[in-house]
Each structure stands twice: as structure tokens, then as C-alpha cells.
């Protein structure tokens, strides 16, 4: 994580009032790859309780730093963005979480950058907003009822994406196989065409149009080899079933003839 731009990001909580929110912020930070949390005059909390709220975050919880005033908490930062839903008379740059993330990631190579959140009841006071270089807001409906941890998670998520080097790559599905070759695709289409013809599916339909639509469907689905072979196996099984039914019908017809012959030979003259 030290090679990530996110290592230059600081989260500042101004007078947080609820240990549960502190724990939820810690959880959000751990998930999004940010590790520096600074609290200005926080409520009392227990590190063990924080870890109970945010599992497997002991390292981050134990590294939380406390400050008696905001100036000390952000003294080493080259850029501070405050998150607030309040509109101010003073002209100040207002950012969305996405533009905020882009701006902070651009400055991260030059020094520490911070996102700042206020109290759960009243948010950030004017004197705290005065310290911010810009104010970010989260677009919502008129309801505007995001809590501290939710707002922080949204901001951290955009930072996580903007950093571009921290997201865990999802592994391929366990049973994924290679992409099919053209030859395998064409053999599948041939078997499907044969099966549809054997079912008399083309009796009132245009075979060329049907096969063109089937090709388009398969190409859009982008099946792997295993999935394509499943489709081919279905077509082959249709042909085998038809062949078995034909043989059964022949056997039944022959048996019926034998029974008729036996009946005729056993009849009295």
C-alpha cells in the first residue's frame, strides 16, 4: 500500500460524537485502502470496540491520532477538502466526490491531502470550513440524510477509483476455460443446424435467417469452450434421441408384424 497514492490521504473527523461512526469510518478506510485517520476532540471510545465494529482493523484503529485543535490535525496537508451539505455566503470552490478525488490524487505526489468531516449533529462549523481549500458535497434528493460514515465511504470510494492502483483484481470464475476457436464455433453451428432440420423446425421458417440469428446470439453471449460444448452436446443429443426413436419405431413395427403373422398362422382353417 505504500506505493499507492492513497498512502498520502488523511481522513479528519472533527469532534465525532459516536464510537460506532468512528468504527464505521475505520471499516470504510480499510476497504478503500486509506490508513491515516485523525480525530479532533473525539468522544471517548475503546479500540477493542472499534475492532468489533470493523473486523480485522486493529492496525488502523491503533494508529488513530488525536488532536486538540483542527489546525494541528491538518498542519502537514497541502490540500484539504471539507465535506458539507451547507451552503455558505463566502465564495468557495464546490466539488463533487468525483472531482474532489481527481483533484486530491493529482496533488498527492506533492504532499499529504485530506478529506474532512464534521459532527454528526451540526457538521463542520464555519471556522473549520475556513481552513478548507474547497468544499465537497454529495448530490442527493431533498432528503439529505447521509450519516457520517456513509458520506466518508462515498468520498473514499471515489478516491480509491481515482488512485487506480489499489483495487483488488477479481479472479476468473473457477471453471472458466479458454475462448473457442472458429472451428469449434462452426462445428457447433453445423450440429445445431442439423438438429433443427431433424426436428422439422425449418418447415415454416427460413433456415438462413434462423442460423444467422443463432450466430448473433452466440457471439453476443461470448461463451467459453465449456459453455459452447454444452450447446453442441444438446444438439447432438437431439439427433441421438431422434435416431433412438426411429429405431424404436422400427422395432415396434417389426414386432407388430411378427405378432400379426403369428396370429394368422395360429388361426384355425
HUPE-V133726 format. One record per pair of residues at least 4 apart in sequence whose ideal C-beta (glycine too) atoms are under 6 Angstrom apart, sorted by the first residue. I is the first residue (numbers start at 1). GAP is how many residues later the second one is. D is the distance in whole Angstrom. If there is no record, write none. Layout:
# HUPE-V133726
i->[I | I]
gap->[GAP | GAP]
d->[D | D]
This chain:
# HUPE-V133726
i->[1 | 2 | 4 | 4 | 4 | 5 | 5 | 5 | 6 | 6 | 6 | 6 | 8 | 8 | 8 | 9 | 9 | 9 | 10 | 10 | 10 | 10 | 11 | 11 | 12 | 12 | 12 | 12 | 13 | 13 | 14 | 14 | 14 | 14 | 15 | 15 | 16 | 16 | 16 | 17 | 17 | 17 | 19 | 19 | 21 | 21 | 22 | 23 | 23 | 23 | 24 | 25 | 25 | 26 | 26 | 26 | 26 | 26 | 27 | 28 | 28 | 28 | 29 | 30 | 30 | 32 | 32 | 33 | 33 | 34 | 35 | 37 | 38 | 38 | 39 | 40 | 40 | 40 | 47 | 47 | 50 | 51 | 51 | 51 | 57 | 58 | 67 | 67 | 70 | 70 | 74 | 74 | 76 | 77 | 77 | 78 | 78 | 78 | 79 | 79 | 79 | 80 | 80 | 80 | 80 | 81 | 81 | 81 | 81 | 82 | 82 | 82 | 82 | 82 | 83 | 83 | 83 | 84 | 84 | 84 | 85 | 85 | 92 | 93 | 94 | 95 | 95 | 95 | 95 | 97 | 97 | 97 | 97 | 98 | 100 | 101 | 101 | 101 | 102 | 104 | 105 | 105 | 107 | 108 | 115 | 117 | 117 | 118 | 118 | 120 | 124 | 124 | 138 | 138 | 140 | 146 | 146 | 160 | 172 | 176 | 177 | 177 | 177 | 178 | 180 | 180 | 180 | 180 | 188 | 188 | 188 | 191 | 191 | 191 | 192 | 193 | 195 | 195 | 195 | 196 | 197 | 198 | 198 | 202 | 205 | 223 | 223]
gap->[6 | 5 | 159 | 161 | 162 | 100 | 103 | 158 | 27 | 28 | 157 | 160 | 100 | 104 | 105 | 25 | 104 | 150 | 26 | 28 | 102 | 104 | 26 | 104 | 26 | 61 | 102 | 104 | 26 | 104 | 26 | 104 | 110 | 114 | 26 | 104 | 5 | 6 | 26 | 26 | 102 | 103 | 26 | 30 | 127 | 128 | 23 | 27 | 30 | 31 | 125 | 124 | 127 | 24 | 28 | 31 | 34 | 35 | 27 | 124 | 125 | 128 | 5 | 27 | 30 | 124 | 128 | 127 | 133 | 122 | 25 | 27 | 27 | 35 | 27 | 27 | 30 | 33 | 14 | 15 | 11 | 6 | 7 | 10 | 4 | 4 | 5 | 6 | 58 | 61 | 6 | 40 | 36 | 35 | 37 | 29 | 32 | 33 | 28 | 34 | 54 | 34 | 36 | 52 | 53 | 19 | 34 | 53 | 55 | 34 | 42 | 47 | 50 | 53 | 34 | 53 | 68 | 39 | 40 | 51 | 52 | 59 | 43 | 41 | 41 | 4 | 5 | 39 | 41 | 41 | 57 | 58 | 61 | 60 | 36 | 57 | 58 | 61 | 60 | 9 | 57 | 58 | 6 | 5 | 40 | 31 | 35 | 5 | 6 | 28 | 4 | 5 | 13 | 16 | 4 | 4 | 5 | 6 | 4 | 48 | 47 | 48 | 49 | 47 | 4 | 5 | 45 | 48 | 40 | 43 | 44 | 41 | 44 | 45 | 43 | 18 | 40 | 43 | 44 | 5 | 5 | 41 | 44 | 5 | 5 | 4 | 5]
d->[6 | 5 | 6 | 5 | 5 | 5 | 4 | 5 | 5 | 5 | 5 | 6 | 4 | 5 | 6 | 5 | 6 | 6 | 4 | 6 | 6 | 4 | 5 | 6 | 5 | 5 | 5 | 4 | 5 | 6 | 5 | 5 | 6 | 5 | 5 | 5 | 6 | 5 | 5 | 5 | 6 | 5 | 4 | 6 | 5 | 5 | 6 | 4 | 3 | 5 | 3 | 5 | 5 | 6 | 4 | 5 | 6 | 6 | 3 | 5 | 4 | 5 | 4 | 5 | 6 | 4 | 4 | 6 | 4 | 6 | 6 | 5 | 5 | 5 | 5 | 5 | 5 | 5 | 5 | 6 | 4 | 6 | 5 | 6 | 5 | 6 | 5 | 4 | 6 | 6 | 5 | 6 | 5 | 5 | 5 | 6 | 6 | 4 | 5 | 5 | 5 | 5 | 6 | 5 | 6 | 5 | 5 | 5 | 5 | 5 | 6 | 5 | 4 | 5 | 5 | 5 | 6 | 5 | 5 | 5 | 6 | 6 | 5 | 4 | 5 | 4 | 4 | 5 | 4 | 6 | 5 | 5 | 4 | 5 | 4 | 4 | 5 | 4 | 6 | 4 | 4 | 6 | 6 | 5 | 5 | 6 | 6 | 4 | 3 | 5 | 4 | 5 | 6 | 6 | 5 | 4 | 5 | 6 | 4 | 6 | 5 | 5 | 5 | 5 | 4 | 5 | 5 | 5 | 6 | 6 | 4 | 5 | 4 | 6 | 5 | 6 | 4 | 4 | 6 | 4 | 6 | 6 | 5 | 5 | 6 | 4 | 5]
